[in-house]
Amino acid sequence: MPWYNGDYPPSYKNQPVYLREKAVEIANEIIKESGDEGIAIATGLKRARQYFEEHPEEIPENEK
């Protein structure tokens, strides 16, 4: 089940908005490939965190 428009996995609830949106984007792509929501949720969050560690300039100013 892909997530969109503010619909996201409960485990993403307390994440910053910018991180949550990136994680949902990644998780949706993983679901398209594998169909496994559990793996998509965990991997989406992990890869989103890695992305922002590598690209801190992408973090919105009000979130720093």
mmCIF file as Biopython writes it, N, C-alpha, C and O atoms, coordinates in Angstrom:
data_model
#
loop_
_atom_site.group_PDB
_atom_site.id
_atom_site.type_symbol
_atom_site.label_atom_id
_atom_site.label_alt_id
_atom_site.label_comp_id
_atom_site.label_asym_id
_atom_site.label_entity_id
_atom_site.label_seq_id
_atom_site.pdbx_PDB_ins_code
_atom_site.Cartn_x
_atom_site.Cartn_y
_atom_site.Cartn_z
_atom_site.occupancy
_atom_site.B_iso_or_equiv
_atom_site.auth_seq_id
_atom_site.auth_asym_id
_atom_site.pdbx_PDB_model_num
ATOM 1   N N  . MET A ? 1  ? 0.844  -1.182 0.000  1.0 0.0 1  A 1 
ATOM 2   C CA . MET A ? 1  ? 0.000  0.000  0.000  1.0 0.0 1  A 1 
ATOM 3   C C  . MET A ? 1  ? 0.887  1.242  0.000  1.0 0.0 1  A 1 
ATOM 4   O O  . MET A ? 1  ? 1.552  1.511  1.000  1.0 0.0 1  A 1 
ATOM 5   N N  . PRO A ? 2  ? 0.915  1.988  -1.068 1.0 0.0 2  A 1 
ATOM 6   C CA . PRO A ? 2  ? 1.731  3.204  -1.087 1.0 0.0 2  A 1 
ATOM 7   C C  . PRO A ? 2  ? 1.145  4.288  -0.177 1.0 0.0 2  A 1 
ATOM 8   O O  . PRO A ? 2  ? -0.060 4.329  0.069  1.0 0.0 2  A 1 
ATOM 9   N N  . TRP A ? 3  ? 2.008  5.146  0.305  1.0 0.0 3  A 1 
ATOM 10  C CA . TRP A ? 3  ? 1.595  6.236  1.189  1.0 0.0 3  A 1 
ATOM 11  C C  . TRP A ? 3  ? 1.694  7.560  0.434  1.0 0.0 3  A 1 
ATOM 12  O O  . TRP A ? 3  ? 2.557  7.732  -0.428 1.0 0.0 3  A 1 
ATOM 13  N N  . TYR A ? 4  ? 0.805  8.488  0.765  1.0 0.0 4  A 1 
ATOM 14  C CA . TYR A ? 4  ? 0.808  9.792  0.117  1.0 0.0 4  A 1 
ATOM 15  C C  . TYR A ? 4  ? -0.062 10.766 0.900  1.0 0.0 4  A 1 
ATOM 16  O O  . TYR A ? 4  ? -0.855 10.354 1.747  1.0 0.0 4  A 1 
ATOM 17  N N  . ASN A ? 5  ? 0.086  12.061 0.617  1.0 0.0 5  A 1 
ATOM 18  C CA . ASN A ? 5  ? -0.740 13.137 1.184  1.0 0.0 5  A 1 
ATOM 19  C C  . ASN A ? 5  ? -0.938 13.039 2.690  1.0 0.0 5  A 1 
ATOM 20  O O  . ASN A ? 5  ? -2.069 13.038 3.176  1.0 0.0 5  A 1 
ATOM 21  N N  . GLY A ? 6  ? 0.153  12.956 3.418  1.0 0.0 6  A 1 
ATOM 22  C CA . GLY A ? 6  ? 0.057  12.928 4.871  1.0 0.0 6  A 1 
ATOM 23  C C  . GLY A ? 6  ? -0.238 11.564 5.448  1.0 0.0 6  A 1 
ATOM 24  O O  . GLY A ? 6  ? -0.275 11.405 6.668  1.0 0.0 6  A 1 
ATOM 25  N N  . ASP A ? 7  ? -0.448 10.582 4.600  1.0 0.0 7  A 1 
ATOM 26  C CA . ASP A ? 7  ? -0.653 9.209  5.057  1.0 0.0 7  A 1 
ATOM 27  C C  . ASP A ? 7  ? 0.725  8.559  5.099  1.0 0.0 7  A 1 
ATOM 28  O O  . ASP A ? 7  ? 1.406  8.484  4.076  1.0 0.0 7  A 1 
ATOM 29  N N  . TYR A ? 8  ? 1.137  8.091  6.264  1.0 0.0 8  A 1 
ATOM 30  C CA . TYR A ? 8  ? 2.458  7.498  6.396  1.0 0.0 8  A 1 
ATOM 31  C C  . TYR A ? 8  ? 2.430  6.437  7.488  1.0 0.0 8  A 1 
ATOM 32  O O  . TYR A ? 8  ? 1.501  6.408  8.295  1.0 0.0 8  A 1 
ATOM 33  N N  . PRO A ? 9  ? 3.430  5.570  7.524  1.0 0.0 9  A 1 
ATOM 34  C CA . PRO A ? 9  ? 3.472  4.522  8.540  1.0 0.0 9  A 1 
ATOM 35  C C  . PRO A ? 9  ? 3.556  5.127  9.945  1.0 0.0 9  A 1 
ATOM 36  O O  . PRO A ? 9  ? 4.192  6.165  10.125 1.0 0.0 9  A 1 
ATOM 37  N N  . PRO A ? 10 ? 2.931  4.504  10.929 1.0 0.0 10 A 1 
ATOM 38  C CA . PRO A ? 10 ? 2.968  5.019  12.301 1.0 0.0 10 A 1 
ATOM 39  C C  . PRO A ? 10 ? 4.387  5.209  12.838 1.0 0.0 10 A 1 
ATOM 40  O O  . PRO A ? 10 ? 4.620  6.107  13.646 1.0 0.0 10 A 1 
ATOM 41  N N  . SER A ? 11 ? 5.317  4.396  12.413 1.0 0.0 11 A 1 
ATOM 42  C CA . SER A ? 11 ? 6.692  4.528  12.911 1.0 0.0 11 A 1 
ATOM 43  C C  . SER A ? 11 ? 7.368  5.808  12.418 1.0 0.0 11 A 1 
ATOM 44  O O  . SER A ? 11 ? 8.424  6.181  12.931 1.0 0.0 11 A 1 
ATOM 45  N N  . TYR A ? 12 ? 6.787  6.474  11.449 1.0 0.0 12 A 1 
ATOM 46  C CA . TYR A ? 12 ? 7.330  7.736  10.946 1.0 0.0 12 A 1 
ATOM 47  C C  . TYR A ? 12 ? 6.743  8.942  11.692 1.0 0.0 12 A 1 
ATOM 48  O O  . TYR A ? 12 ? 7.170  10.073 11.463 1.0 0.0 12 A 1 
ATOM 49  N N  . LYS A ? 13 ? 5.796  8.718  12.557 1.0 0.0 13 A 1 
ATOM 50  C CA . LYS A ? 13 ? 5.023  9.785  13.193 1.0 0.0 13 A 1 
ATOM 51  C C  . LYS A ? 13 ? 5.881  10.865 13.846 1.0 0.0 13 A 1 
ATOM 52  O O  . LYS A ? 13 ? 5.613  12.052 13.656 1.0 0.0 13 A 1 
ATOM 53  N N  . ASN A ? 14 ? 6.887  10.491 14.597 1.0 0.0 14 A 1 
ATOM 54  C CA . ASN A ? 14 ? 7.669  11.469 15.350 1.0 0.0 14 A 1 
ATOM 55  C C  . ASN A ? 14 ? 8.913  11.963 14.618 1.0 0.0 14 A 1 
ATOM 56  O O  . ASN A ? 14 ? 9.773  12.609 15.219 1.0 0.0 14 A 1 
ATOM 57  N N  . GLN A ? 15 ? 9.011  11.669 13.351 1.0 0.0 15 A 1 
ATOM 58  C CA . GLN A ? 15 ? 10.153 12.126 12.563 1.0 0.0 15 A 1 
ATOM 59  C C  . GLN A ? 15 ? 9.881  13.539 12.044 1.0 0.0 15 A 1 
ATOM 60  O O  . GLN A ? 15 ? 8.725  13.910 11.837 1.0 0.0 15 A 1 
ATOM 61  N N  . PRO A ? 16 ? 10.938 14.328 11.834 1.0 0.0 16 A 1 
ATOM 62  C CA . PRO A ? 16 ? 10.737 15.652 11.232 1.0 0.0 16 A 1 
ATOM 63  C C  . PRO A ? 16 ? 10.067 15.512 9.861  1.0 0.0 16 A 1 
ATOM 64  O O  . PRO A ? 16 ? 10.253 14.512 9.168  1.0 0.0 16 A 1 
ATOM 65  N N  . VAL A ? 17 ? 9.303  16.506 9.489  1.0 0.0 17 A 1 
ATOM 66  C CA . VAL A ? 17 ? 8.530  16.451 8.247  1.0 0.0 17 A 1 
ATOM 67  C C  . VAL A ? 17 ? 9.425  16.177 7.041  1.0 0.0 17 A 1 
ATOM 68  O O  . VAL A ? 17 ? 9.098  15.325 6.214  1.0 0.0 17 A 1 
ATOM 69  N N  . TYR A ? 18 ? 10.543 16.883 6.931  1.0 0.0 18 A 1 
ATOM 70  C CA . TYR A ? 18 ? 11.415 16.690 5.767  1.0 0.0 18 A 1 
ATOM 71  C C  . TYR A ? 18 ? 11.924 15.251 5.691  1.0 0.0 18 A 1 
ATOM 72  O O  . TYR A ? 18 ? 12.013 14.685 4.602  1.0 0.0 18 A 1 
ATOM 73  N N  . LEU A ? 19 ? 12.257 14.658 6.831  1.0 0.0 19 A 1 
ATOM 74  C CA . LEU A ? 19 ? 12.750 13.283 6.861  1.0 0.0 19 A 1 
ATOM 75  C C  . LEU A ? 19 ? 11.628 12.305 6.548  1.0 0.0 19 A 1 
ATOM 76  O O  . LEU A ? 19 ? 11.819 11.344 5.802  1.0 0.0 19 A 1 
ATOM 77  N N  . ARG A ? 20 ? 10.478 12.551 7.111  1.0 0.0 20 A 1 
ATOM 78  C CA . ARG A ? 20 ? 9.314  11.682 6.876  1.0 0.0 20 A 1 
ATOM 79  C C  . ARG A ? 20 ? 8.932  11.673 5.398  1.0 0.0 20 A 1 
ATOM 80  O O  . ARG A ? 20 ? 8.661  10.612 4.836  1.0 0.0 20 A 1 
ATOM 81  N N  . GLU A ? 21 ? 8.908  12.837 4.768  1.0 0.0 21 A 1 
ATOM 82  C CA . GLU A ? 21 ? 8.536  12.911 3.350  1.0 0.0 21 A 1 
ATOM 83  C C  . GLU A ? 21 ? 9.530  12.159 2.469  1.0 0.0 21 A 1 
ATOM 84  O O  . GLU A ? 21 ? 9.133  11.463 1.535  1.0 0.0 21 A 1 
ATOM 85  N N  . LYS A ? 22 ? 10.812 12.299 2.765  1.0 0.0 22 A 1 
ATOM 86  C CA . LYS A ? 22 ? 11.827 11.583 1.985  1.0 0.0 22 A 1 
ATOM 87  C C  . LYS A ? 22 ? 11.713 10.083 2.229  1.0 0.0 22 A 1 
ATOM 88  O O  . LYS A ? 22 ? 11.835 9.297  1.289  1.0 0.0 22 A 1 
ATOM 89  N N  . ALA A ? 23 ? 11.483 9.675  3.471  1.0 0.0 23 A 1 
ATOM 90  C CA . ALA A ? 23 ? 11.346 8.255  3.803  1.0 0.0 23 A 1 
ATOM 91  C C  . ALA A ? 23 ? 10.142 7.647  3.096  1.0 0.0 23 A 1 
ATOM 92  O O  . ALA A ? 23 ? 10.219 6.521  2.603  1.0 0.0 23 A 1 
ATOM 93  N N  . VAL A ? 24 ? 9.035  8.373  3.041  1.0 0.0 24 A 1 
ATOM 94  C CA . VAL A ? 24 ? 7.840  7.887  2.345  1.0 0.0 24 A 1 
ATOM 95  C C  . VAL A ? 24 ? 8.130  7.740  0.851  1.0 0.0 24 A 1 
ATOM 96  O O  . VAL A ? 24 ? 7.735  6.751  0.233  1.0 0.0 24 A 1 
ATOM 97  N N  . GLU A ? 25 ? 8.810  8.711  0.280  1.0 0.0 25 A 1 
ATOM 98  C CA . GLU A ? 25 ? 9.171  8.645  -1.142 1.0 0.0 25 A 1 
ATOM 99  C C  . GLU A ? 25 ? 10.007 7.388  -1.428 1.0 0.0 25 A 1 
ATOM 100 O O  . GLU A ? 25 ? 9.744  6.665  -2.389 1.0 0.0 25 A 1 
ATOM 101 N N  . ILE A ? 26 ? 10.995 7.142  -0.599 1.0 0.0 26 A 1 
ATOM 102 C CA . ILE A ? 26 ? 11.859 5.971  -0.779 1.0 0.0 26 A 1 
ATOM 103 C C  . ILE A ? 26 ? 11.078 4.686  -0.535 1.0 0.0 26 A 1 
ATOM 104 O O  . ILE A ? 26 ? 11.193 3.732  -1.306 1.0 0.0 26 A 1 
ATOM 105 N N  . ALA A ? 27 ? 10.286 4.656  0.534  1.0 0.0 27 A 1 
ATOM 106 C CA . ALA A ? 27 ? 9.509  3.454  0.861  1.0 0.0 27 A 1 
ATOM 107 C C  . ALA A ? 27 ? 8.536  3.100  -0.256 1.0 0.0 27 A 1 
ATOM 108 O O  . ALA A ? 27 ? 8.360  1.922  -0.568 1.0 0.0 27 A 1 
ATOM 109 N N  . ASN A ? 28 ? 7.910  4.088  -0.856 1.0 0.0 28 A 1 
ATOM 110 C CA . ASN A ? 28 ? 6.984  3.821  -1.963 1.0 0.0 28 A 1 
ATOM 111 C C  . ASN A ? 28 ? 7.704  3.169  -3.142 1.0 0.0 28 A 1 
ATOM 112 O O  . ASN A ? 28 ? 7.155  2.277  -3.788 1.0 0.0 28 A 1 
ATOM 113 N N  . GLU A ? 29 ? 8.913  3.604  -3.422 1.0 0.0 29 A 1 
ATOM 114 C CA . GLU A ? 29 ? 9.686  2.994  -4.510 1.0 0.0 29 A 1 
ATOM 115 C C  . GLU A ? 29 ? 10.045 1.548  -4.171 1.0 0.0 29 A 1 
ATOM 116 O O  . GLU A ? 29 ? 10.014 0.678  -5.042 1.0 0.0 29 A 1 
ATOM 117 N N  . ILE A ? 30 ? 10.381 1.294  -2.923 1.0 0.0 30 A 1 
ATOM 118 C CA . ILE A ? 30 ? 10.729 -0.069 -2.511 1.0 0.0 30 A 1 
ATOM 119 C C  . ILE A ? 30 ? 9.511  -0.979 -2.607 1.0 0.0 30 A 1 
ATOM 120 O O  . ILE A ? 30 ? 9.630  -2.132 -3.020 1.0 0.0 30 A 1 
ATOM 121 N N  . ILE A ? 31 ? 8.350  -0.472 -2.231 1.0 0.0 31 A 1 
ATOM 122 C CA . ILE A ? 31 ? 7.125  -1.275 -2.332 1.0 0.0 31 A 1 
ATOM 123 C C  . ILE A ? 31 ? 6.851  -1.652 -3.788 1.0 0.0 31 A 1 
ATOM 124 O O  . ILE A ? 31 ? 6.442  -2.777 -4.076 1.0 0.0 31 A 1 
ATOM 125 N N  . LYS A ? 32 ? 7.075  -0.713 -4.699 1.0 0.0 32 A 1 
ATOM 126 C CA . LYS A ? 32 ? 6.871  -1.010 -6.121 1.0 0.0 32 A 1 
ATOM 127 C C  . LYS A ? 32 ? 7.763  -2.164 -6.568 1.0 0.0 32 A 1 
ATOM 128 O O  . LYS A ? 32 ? 7.360  -2.996 -7.380 1.0 0.0 32 A 1 
ATOM 129 N N  . GLU A ? 33 ? 8.978  -2.202 -6.029 1.0 0.0 33 A 1 
ATOM 130 C CA . GLU A ? 33 ? 9.939  -3.231 -6.426 1.0 0.0 33 A 1 
ATOM 131 C C  . GLU A ? 33 ? 9.700  -4.561 -5.722 1.0 0.0 33 A 1 
ATOM 132 O O  . GLU A ? 33 ? 9.684  -5.613 -6.360 1.0 0.0 33 A 1 
ATOM 133 N N  . SER A ? 34 ? 9.513  -4.511 -4.397 1.0 0.0 34 A 1 
ATOM 134 C CA . SER A ? 34 ? 9.468  -5.760 -3.627 1.0 0.0 34 A 1 
ATOM 135 C C  . SER A ? 34 ? 8.083  -6.147 -3.136 1.0 0.0 34 A 1 
ATOM 136 O O  . SER A ? 34 ? 7.782  -7.332 -2.988 1.0 0.0 34 A 1 
ATOM 137 N N  . GLY A ? 35 ? 7.239  -5.157 -2.883 1.0 0.0 35 A 1 
ATOM 138 C CA . GLY A ? 35 ? 5.914  -5.437 -2.350 1.0 0.0 35 A 1 
ATOM 139 C C  . GLY A ? 35 ? 5.889  -5.703 -0.856 1.0 0.0 35 A 1 
ATOM 140 O O  . GLY A ? 35 ? 4.823  -5.971 -0.302 1.0 0.0 35 A 1 
ATOM 141 N N  . ASP A ? 36 ? 7.030  -5.635 -0.191 1.0 0.0 36 A 1 
ATOM 142 C CA . ASP A ? 36 ? 7.120  -5.922 1.242  1.0 0.0 36 A 1 
ATOM 143 C C  . ASP A ? 36 ? 7.096  -4.616 2.043  1.0 0.0 36 A 1 
ATOM 144 O O  . ASP A ? 36 ? 8.076  -3.871 2.056  1.0 0.0 36 A 1 
ATOM 145 N N  . GLU A ? 37 ? 5.970  -4.347 2.709  1.0 0.0 37 A 1 
ATOM 146 C CA . GLU A ? 37 ? 5.826  -3.094 3.450  1.0 0.0 37 A 1 
ATOM 147 C C  . GLU A ? 37 ? 6.802  -2.978 4.609  1.0 0.0 37 A 1 
ATOM 148 O O  . GLU A ? 37 ? 7.352  -1.903 4.847  1.0 0.0 37 A 1 
ATOM 149 N N  . GLY A ? 38 ? 7.024  -4.061 5.327  1.0 0.0 38 A 1 
ATOM 150 C CA . GLY A ? 38 ? 7.927  -4.021 6.480  1.0 0.0 38 A 1 
ATOM 151 C C  . GLY A ? 38 ? 9.329  -3.601 6.094  1.0 0.0 38 A 1 
ATOM 152 O O  . GLY A ? 38 ? 9.934  -2.745 6.740  1.0 0.0 38 A 1 
ATOM 153 N N  . ILE A ? 39 ? 9.837  -4.204 5.047  1.0 0.0 39 A 1 
ATOM 154 C CA . ILE A ? 39 ? 11.173 -3.848 4.561  1.0 0.0 39 A 1 
ATOM 155 C C  . ILE A ? 39 ? 11.167 -2.422 4.027  1.0 0.0 39 A 1 
ATOM 156 O O  . ILE A ? 39 ? 12.117 -1.672 4.253  1.0 0.0 39 A 1 
ATOM 157 N N  . ALA A ? 40 ? 10.115 -2.046 3.327  1.0 0.0 40 A 1 
ATOM 158 C CA . ALA A ? 40 ? 10.025 -0.700 2.754  1.0 0.0 40 A 1 
ATOM 159 C C  . ALA A ? 40 ? 10.035 0.366  3.844  1.0 0.0 40 A 1 
ATOM 160 O O  . ALA A ? 40 ? 10.701 1.391  3.700  1.0 0.0 40 A 1 
ATOM 161 N N  . ILE A ? 41 ? 9.310  0.137  4.923  1.0 0.0 41 A 1 
ATOM 162 C CA . ILE A ? 41 ? 9.238  1.117  6.012  1.0 0.0 41 A 1 
ATOM 163 C C  . ILE A ? 41 ? 10.609 1.305  6.653  1.0 0.0 41 A 1 
ATOM 164 O O  . ILE A ? 41 ? 11.082 2.432  6.803  1.0 0.0 41 A 1 
ATOM 165 N N  . ALA A ? 42 ? 11.238 0.206  7.028  1.0 0.0 42 A 1 
ATOM 166 C CA . ALA A ? 42 ? 12.539 0.287  7.695  1.0 0.0 42 A 1 
ATOM 167 C C  . ALA A ? 42 ? 13.614 0.856  6.773  1.0 0.0 42 A 1 
ATOM 168 O O  . ALA A ? 42 ? 14.397 1.717  7.174  1.0 0.0 42 A 1 
ATOM 169 N N  . THR A ? 43 ? 13.643 0.374  5.554  1.0 0.0 43 A 1 
ATOM 170 C CA . THR A ? 43 ? 14.664 0.812  4.610  1.0 0.0 43 A 1 
ATOM 171 C C  . THR A ? 43 ? 14.447 2.263  4.195  1.0 0.0 43 A 1 
ATOM 172 O O  . THR A ? 43 ? 15.411 3.009  4.025  1.0 0.0 43 A 1 
ATOM 173 N N  . GLY A ? 44 ? 13.201 2.665  4.033  1.0 0.0 44 A 1 
ATOM 174 C CA . GLY A ? 44 ? 12.905 4.047  3.669  1.0 0.0 44 A 1 
ATOM 175 C C  . GLY A ? 44 ? 13.437 5.026  4.691  1.0 0.0 44 A 1 
ATOM 176 O O  . GLY A ? 44 ? 14.035 6.041  4.332  1.0 0.0 44 A 1 
ATOM 177 N N  . LEU A ? 45 ? 13.224 4.731  5.965  1.0 0.0 45 A 1 
ATOM 178 C CA . LEU A ? 45 ? 13.696 5.619  7.024  1.0 0.0 45 A 1 
ATOM 179 C C  . LEU A ? 45 ? 15.222 5.612  7.097  1.0 0.0 45 A 1 
ATOM 180 O O  . LEU A ? 45 ? 15.844 6.662  7.253  1.0 0.0 45 A 1 
ATOM 181 N N  . LYS A ? 46 ? 15.808 4.451  6.986  1.0 0.0 46 A 1 
ATOM 182 C CA . LYS A ? 46 ? 17.272 4.348  7.035  1.0 0.0 46 A 1 
ATOM 183 C C  . LYS A ? 46 ? 17.916 5.131  5.892  1.0 0.0 46 A 1 
ATOM 184 O O  . LYS A ? 46 ? 18.858 5.893  6.106  1.0 0.0 46 A 1 
ATOM 185 N N  . ARG A ? 47 ? 17.403 4.939  4.688  1.0 0.0 47 A 1 
ATOM 186 C CA . ARG A ? 47 ? 17.982 5.625  3.522  1.0 0.0 47 A 1 
ATOM 187 C C  . ARG A ? 47 ? 17.730 7.129  3.560  1.0 0.0 47 A 1 
ATOM 188 O O  . ARG A ? 47 ? 18.567 7.907  3.104  1.0 0.0 47 A 1 
ATOM 189 N N  . ALA A ? 48 ? 16.594 7.542  4.094  1.0 0.0 48 A 1 
ATOM 190 C CA . ALA A ? 48 ? 16.312 8.981  4.220  1.0 0.0 48 A 1 
ATOM 191 C C  . ALA A ? 48 ? 17.306 9.622  5.184  1.0 0.0 48 A 1 
ATOM 192 O O  . ALA A ? 48 ? 17.819 10.710 4.922  1.0 0.0 48 A 1 
ATOM 193 N N  . ARG A ? 49 ? 17.575 8.949  6.294  1.0 0.0 49 A 1 
ATOM 194 C CA . ARG A ? 49 ? 18.568 9.475  7.246  1.0 0.0 49 A 1 
ATOM 195 C C  . ARG A ? 49 ? 19.940 9.571  6.593  1.0 0.0 49 A 1 
ATOM 196 O O  . ARG A ? 49 ? 20.644 10.565 6.767  1.0 0.0 49 A 1 
ATOM 197 N N  . GLN A ? 50 ? 20.320 8.546  5.846  1.0 0.0 50 A 1 
ATOM 198 C CA . GLN A ? 50 ? 21.608 8.566  5.141  1.0 0.0 50 A 1 
ATOM 199 C C  . GLN A ? 50 ? 21.657 9.711  4.136  1.0 0.0 50 A 1 
ATOM 200 O O  . GLN A ? 50 ? 22.672 10.397 4.011  1.0 0.0 50 A 1 
ATOM 201 N N  . TYR A ? 51 ? 20.558 9.911  3.425  1.0 0.0 51 A 1 
ATOM 202 C CA . TYR A ? 51 ? 20.497 10.976 2.427  1.0 0.0 51 A 1 
ATOM 203 C C  . TYR A ? 51 ? 20.784 12.333 3.068  1.0 0.0 51 A 1 
ATOM 204 O O  . TYR A ? 51 ? 21.584 13.112 2.551  1.0 0.0 51 A 1 
ATOM 205 N N  . PHE A ? 52 ? 20.131 12.611 4.190  1.0 0.0 52 A 1 
ATOM 206 C CA . PHE A ? 52 ? 20.312 13.922 4.812  1.0 0.0 52 A 1 
ATOM 207 C C  . PHE A ? 52 ? 21.651 14.048 5.529  1.0 0.0 52 A 1 
ATOM 208 O O  . PHE A ? 52 ? 22.130 15.164 5.733  1.0 0.0 52 A 1 
ATOM 209 N N  . GLU A ? 53 ? 22.265 12.937 5.915  1.0 0.0 53 A 1 
ATOM 210 C CA . GLU A ? 53 ? 23.628 12.998 6.443  1.0 0.0 53 A 1 
ATOM 211 C C  . GLU A ? 53 ? 24.595 13.393 5.330  1.0 0.0 53 A 1 
ATOM 212 O O  . GLU A ? 53 ? 25.542 14.147 5.555  1.0 0.0 53 A 1 
ATOM 213 N N  . GLU A ? 54 ? 24.346 12.879 4.134  1.0 0.0 54 A 1 
ATOM 214 C CA . GLU A ? 54 ? 25.206 13.168 2.992  1.0 0.0 54 A 1 
ATOM 215 C C  . GLU A ? 54 ? 24.877 14.507 2.331  1.0 0.0 54 A 1 
ATOM 216 O O  . GLU A ? 54 ? 25.727 15.087 1.655  1.0 0.0 54 A 1 
ATOM 217 N N  . HIS A ? 55 ? 23.653 15.003 2.520  1.0 0.0 55 A 1 
ATOM 218 C CA . HIS A ? 55 ? 23.204 16.254 1.895  1.0 0.0 55 A 1 
ATOM 219 C C  . HIS A ? 55 ? 22.562 17.175 2.941  1.0 0.0 55 A 1 
ATOM 220 O O  . HIS A ? 55 ? 21.368 17.462 2.852  1.0 0.0 55 A 1 
ATOM 221 N N  . PRO A ? 56 ? 23.327 17.637 3.917  1.0 0.0 56 A 1 
ATOM 222 C CA . PRO A ? 56 ? 22.733 18.484 4.967  1.0 0.0 56 A 1 
ATOM 223 C C  . PRO A ? 56 ? 22.167 19.798 4.435  1.0 0.0 56 A 1 
ATOM 224 O O  . PRO A ? 56 ? 21.322 20.417 5.081  1.0 0.0 56 A 1 
ATOM 225 N N  . GLU A ? 57 ? 22.625 20.219 3.270  1.0 0.0 57 A 1 
ATOM 226 C CA . GLU A ? 57 ? 22.097 21.458 2.685  1.0 0.0 57 A 1 
ATOM 227 C C  . GLU A ? 57 ? 20.638 21.315 2.268  1.0 0.0 57 A 1 
ATOM 228 O O  . GLU A ? 57 ? 19.960 22.316 2.039  1.0 0.0 57 A 1 
ATOM 229 N N  . GLU A ? 58 ? 20.151 20.092 2.168  1.0 0.0 58 A 1 
ATOM 230 C CA . GLU A ? 58 ? 18.758 19.831 1.796  1.0 0.0 58 A 1 
ATOM 231 C C  . GLU A ? 58 ? 17.799 19.956 2.986  1.0 0.0 58 A 1 
ATOM 232 O O  . GLU A ? 58 ? 16.582 19.993 2.801  1.0 0.0 58 A 1 
ATOM 233 N N  . ILE A ? 59 ? 18.341 20.021 4.197  1.0 0.0 59 A 1 
ATOM 234 C CA . ILE A ? 59 ? 17.493 20.146 5.386  1.0 0.0 59 A 1 
ATOM 235 C C  . ILE A ? 59 ? 16.970 21.581 5.439  1.0 0.0 59 A 1 
ATOM 236 O O  . ILE A ? 59 ? 17.757 22.525 5.377  1.0 0.0 59 A 1 
ATOM 237 N N  . PRO A ? 60 ? 15.656 21.755 5.553  1.0 0.0 60 A 1 
ATOM 238 C CA . PRO A ? 60 ? 15.098 23.111 5.619  1.0 0.0 60 A 1 
ATOM 239 C C  . PRO A ? 60 ? 15.693 23.906 6.783  1.0 0.0 60 A 1 
ATOM 240 O O  . PRO A ? 60 ? 15.970 23.349 7.845  1.0 0.0 60 A 1 
ATOM 241 N N  . GLU A ? 61 ? 15.886 25.190 6.578  1.0 0.0 61 A 1 
ATOM 242 C CA . GLU A ? 61 ? 16.492 26.057 7.592  1.0 0.0 61 A 1 
ATOM 243 C C  . GLU A ? 61 ? 15.758 26.000 8.931  1.0 0.0 61 A 1 
ATOM 244 O O  . GLU A ? 61 ? 16.391 26.014 9.987  1.0 0.0 61 A 1 
ATOM 245 N N  . ASN A ? 62 ? 14.443 25.937 8.892  1.0 0.0 62 A 1 
ATOM 246 C CA . ASN A ? 62 ? 13.679 25.937 10.140 1.0 0.0 62 A 1 
ATOM 247 C C  . ASN A ? 62 ? 13.755 24.595 10.866 1.0 0.0 62 A 1 
ATOM 248 O O  . ASN A ? 62 ? 13.224 24.469 11.970 1.0 0.0 62 A 1 
ATOM 249 N N  . GLU A ? 63 ? 14.401 23.597 10.277 1.0 0.0 63 A 1 
ATOM 250 C CA . GLU A ? 63 ? 14.526 22.271 10.889 1.0 0.0 63 A 1 
ATOM 251 C C  . GLU A ? 63 ? 15.926 22.019 11.443 1.0 0.0 63 A 1 
ATOM 252 O O  . GLU A ? 63 ? 16.167 20.985 12.067 1.0 0.0 63 A 1 
ATOM 253 N N  . LYS A ? 64 ? 16.841 22.945 11.223 1.0 0.0 64 A 1 
ATOM 254 C CA . LYS A ? 64 ? 18.231 22.729 11.662 1.0 0.0 64 A 1 
ATOM 255 C C  . LYS A ? 64 ? 18.399 23.044 13.118 1.0 0.0 64 A 1 
ATOM 256 O O  . LYS A ? 64 ? 19.500 22.919 13.654 1.0 0.0 64 A 1 
#
